[in-house]
Amino acid sequence: MPDRLPGYRPPARWLHWIVAVAVLVMIPAGLVMVQEGLPRPVQDALFILHKNLGTLLIPVILVRVVYRLTHRPPPLPDTIPRWQRRAAALSHGMLYALLVVMPASGFVRVRAGGYPIELLDRLGFGPWIGKSERLADAASALHATAAFLLIAVLAVHVGAALQHALIRRDGVWSRMWPGR
């Protein structure tokens, strides 16, 4: 293993893992909640979890994006080939874009569909968006498409992380691990 590589700062690591855990809860909840034949109480609980966790993620993701734009990540080791550096940059850009698109499109879909977001409603926030079936349908289509893109990009991201951690053992994984 090479000398210890410079790691991400603690705020970057914690923001990464908070979002990662939330997204890894949201994906199965989102996929299961729309299945036919699901008992109504289970479906309702998953919808409430998914909507409200997605709403809570919006400010966290915005903080994460601002933090990333104002704090350069540590450089990759020199042993990483150029094509992998480009692939990493592209996949990270796609992850950030999808992490913005997903909660925004979900929020628009729910509000334009005339549905509640229980957390915001309890806090007294208005719907901010008028009811519009056309807008709700467009946001729903965007949300569904972005969800499958996010799953694909996450699979590549997790696969690359595991490759660095278990096969290459080049210190790239430990740069983002919170317990470093």
N, C-alpha and C positions, 0 to 999 in steps of 0.2 A: 504494500500500500504506500502511495506517495506521502510526502510530508503533508501535514494537515492543511487542507485548503481553506481559504477564507470563506466564512459562512455568511448566510443571510443574517441581517440584524434581527433581534428578537421580535420587534413588531411585525416584520414581514413573515417570520415563521409562524407566529400565533395567528395572524390574519389568514395565512394559507391553510392552517389546520382547522381553524374554526369554520371557514368556508367549505373545506374538503369534507368534514364530518357532516355538516348540514346538507351539502349536495348529495352525499352518499345516503342520507336518510330520505331526501326529497325524491330521488330517482325511483327507488322501488315504490314509495308511497304514490307517486304520480302514475306509475305504470299499473299498479294494482287498483287504484281508486276508480279507474274507468272500465274495469272488467264487468262484463255482463254476469248477472246472477250473484253478485256480492251482497251479503246481507246489508240492508240499509244502514243500520247503526255503525257497522264497520266502514262502509263507504263514506258516511257523513264524517266520522272521526278522521279518516284519511284526508278528505277534502279540507277539513278545518286545519289539520296539521300542515298540509301542503301550502295552503293559501297564507296562513299566518307565519309560518317559518320563512316562506318566500318573501313576505313583506318585511320581516325582520332582517333578512339578508340584504335588502336593497341598500341601507346605509352602510352596512359592513363592507359590501362589495365596492361601493363608491369610495369609502376610506381606503380600501385596498388598492383600487386603481390610482387614486391620487398619490398614495404612498409609493407605488411602483413608478409613477411618472416623476416623482421628486427624489427617488433614491435608486441609484443604479444597482443592479444585482452584482454579486461578485462574479468575476470572470470564470469561465469554465477552464478546466485544466488544459494545458497545451496538447495533451494526448488525445483530445477529442477531435475527430476529423471535421473538416470544414462542412461537409454535407450534414453531419449530425448537429453542428452549431446552427446551421440554417433551419434544419427541421425543428430543433428546439425553439428557436425564435418564432417560427411560423406557428407551431402548436401552442406556445404560450400566448401569442397574439390572438389566436382563435379562442383559447380558453377565456381570456379576458373579455373578448367581444361577446361570446356566448353567455358568460356570467352576467353581463349587463342586459343582453337581449332576453334571457329567460325570465327573470323576475319582472322586468318591464312589460313584456308581452303577457305574462300571466296576470299582472295587475290590471292591465287594460282589458283583457278578456273577461275577468271577473266583474270589474266595475261596469264595463259597457254591456255586460250580460245582465246587469241589474242584481247581482249577487252581493252578499255581505262579505266583508273582511272583518271578522269578529274583533280582532285586536284593535284595528283602526276605528271601528264603529264604537267600541267601548271607550276609546280615548276621545271621542267626539270629533274625529276627522270626517269630513264630508266625503262623498264619493269621488269628487274632483272630475269625474267623467260622466257625461250623460249616457243614458241607456241608448244603445244602438246595436241592433242585431248584426248589421253589416260590419261594424267595427269589431264587435265581439268575435264574429266568425273569422275575420282577417287575423286578429290577434291570436285566436286559437290555432289557426293553421301555422302561423309563424312560431308559436310556442311549441307545437308538436314537431315541426321540422327541426327547430333549434335543439329540442330535447334529444333527438336521435343523433344529430351532429355532435352535441355535447357528450353523449355516451361514447361515440366513436373516438373523439379526441381524448377523452378521459382514459379510454382503454389504451391508447397509444402512450399517453403521459404516464400512466401507472406502469405499463410494460417497460417503458424506458427507465423509470425510477427503479423498478425491480432489477432490471438488467445491470444498472450501475451498482445497486446494493449487493446483489447476490452473485453476479458473474464477474463483472469488471472489478468490483471492490476498489473503485478509484477515488472515493471520498465525495463524489457528487451527491449521493443520498444524504450523507451526514450534514451537508451544508444547510439543508432545510429541516432536518429533524429537530423538534422543539427541545428535546432533552440534551442537546449537544453541550 
